[in-house]
Each structure stands twice: as C-alpha cells, then as structure tokens.
Amino acid sequence: MPTGYIDKIRQNVILSKIPHENNLTINTHKQVQKRSKKFLRLNQDAPLKVSGSSFKYMPSSKLK
C-alpha cells in the first residue's frame, strides 16, 4: 500500500477546508471523498476507510 497516496488524500482534505491563495488546484472535499472511496474500492487491502473527512484505520475485512 503506497503510503504517499494516503498522505496526499489527507493533505487534500486539509487543503479543502482552508482557503489557500497560492494553491489554485484545490480539490473540493467532495472530490477528495469521491477519489478516496474509488481508491479504496480498487485497493481492498487498504487499511483505512473514509467517512466524512475523518480517517479511521480498519481491518481490510471490514472494507469489503
């Protein structure tokens, strides 16, 4: 599981909550959520589940 990808999602979720004038490619919260869920569907071994903006670590068996 590439941890860099998860960090990127986390970063995007944080960025979507604060106005950031230097970053013009801010992802909206919904886009981030959508992509996170899509990513989790593709990666059944992903150790976290996205619900709202909170990240919860869960066993992969619960994600299926």
Secondary structure, DSSP 8 states (H G I E B T S, - for coil): --HHHHHHHHHHHHHHHS--TT-S----HHHHHHHHHHHHHH-TT-SEEEETTEEEE--HHHH-
